Amino acid sequence: MTDRRNPFGKIPVHETTPTSPPDIFESLPVAEPRQRGRGWEKNHQGEKVVYRGVDPRAALQVRQIAEELQVPIGEVARVLLEYGLTAYSRGDLNFSPRPNPARLRMTLYPTENTPARKVRKAGKRKVAKEESWRVVTTWRNFSLELKNEIGMLASEKGLDVPVGELVSAFLQYALKAYEDGELALNPVEKATRYSLALGRDF
């Protein structure tokens, strides 16, 4: 009889059990979660400004100009505010703050900031009030001097108006000058990083 295996015979039983492949996830070292460094943010915290009550339309125009010029939004806002502040210090831009019956401070927009009043319409009571103070605008790339100048001018020692109103007034003045061609914004290319090239001298 030949040594050929009988196809209808019993299946040979192996003494050793087949080994399963190793789990690749168990063999990898467990990496600890990476801690994000906050050093840059701490060092540049003074360049960040947060204003409440800035006109949303003016803030949107600032964003659109920044996108067109491909520059940071904060830089556009800073240039516009510096332009408005310079015009105010020269006497080209005048403000007439008036008492605001809704608040203790003065206002630059007396017709818009009226106290909350109840209006009856179609049998329902509605409360109409100015909600612009809820809008929070944040910009970066501001100098500490500019922040302080705007803050002092808006304070009780200055015009005694909300900072958001003052910022809005400066932006509206500067944006009109930009649209009329009196203010030119010329972006300059900024080198942000260097690249290495392999030399053939070694």
Beta strands, then each sheet from edge to edge (+ up, - down):
strand 1: 49-52
strand 2: 98-99
strand 3: 106-107
strand 4: 117-121
strand 5: 124-128
strand 6: 136-139
sheet 1: 1+ 6-
sheet 2: 2+ 3-
sheet 3: 4+ 5-
end
